[in-house]
Amino acid sequence: MPDLDLDQLLAVARATAVAAGDLIREKLDQPRQTSSKGFRDLVTDADLATQRLITRRIREAFPSHGFLPEEENADLPTEGEVIWVIDPVDGTTNYSRQLPIFCVSMAAVIPVRGPVVGVIYDPLRQECFYSVQGEGAWLNGRSLQVSPITELSQAIIGLDWSHHKQMRQSVLDSLSRFAHQVQTVRAFGSAALALAWVAAGRLDAYLNYSLQPWDTAAAGLLIAEAGGQISHLDTTPLYWAEATQSVLGSNGRIHQRLLERVAGGE
């Protein structure tokens, strides 16, 4: 495989994410067509239109690349030297109710290396989080570092609810074991954006029992490049194509102690 130009991948990803963000921002105040993909799992016409925009632009720039998108599309190739892992609107439930926490998430993955470029774009705040493997993490041109917090008692923890009853119960059980040891807990409804906020030092950790590759591919690279840590709840590393991942992303300084609390340790 010839050497890939990661700067070109990043340039296309950033421009595409901003264009996609412009589209979902434009559609925010318009009437939504919403349908269900499953129990508590929504898709809107904006998700579908935005994914079409993203995949069209990437295919124009990189005809040989493949895709792993949130919204199924049998017309898209699934194999290539690079796989684009895409969530056109992360936080669809928020978006459908005009709650202003959602984002576009895109990662370019070399299958044998994992994510090499990640972009998360918040269209309402016009914040573009991006990273390149081995080159750091950035927000609108400013270098990112995770928070310096070392004590759970000072930590702000993010989490979100699963669609599924059993995993929701797992969140409740975990929350009962660590909520009194941390400063506070927040639920956001957009996993990719919350994990980007961990990379930016706004949150100290984020917990979720039910994430998909399009939630973690870009965000996991951001956290790693910002000096943090992301893993399964059993501490094993994430695999970029793995479905239904239980994830903790953190500044790294509180990672092990929070995992112990989540698991029920003292």
Summary of the structure (lengths in Angstrom):
residues: 266
radius of gyration: 17.5
end to end distance: 49.2
largest distance: 53.6
contacts: 936
relative contact order: 0.14
helix: 36%
strand: 28%
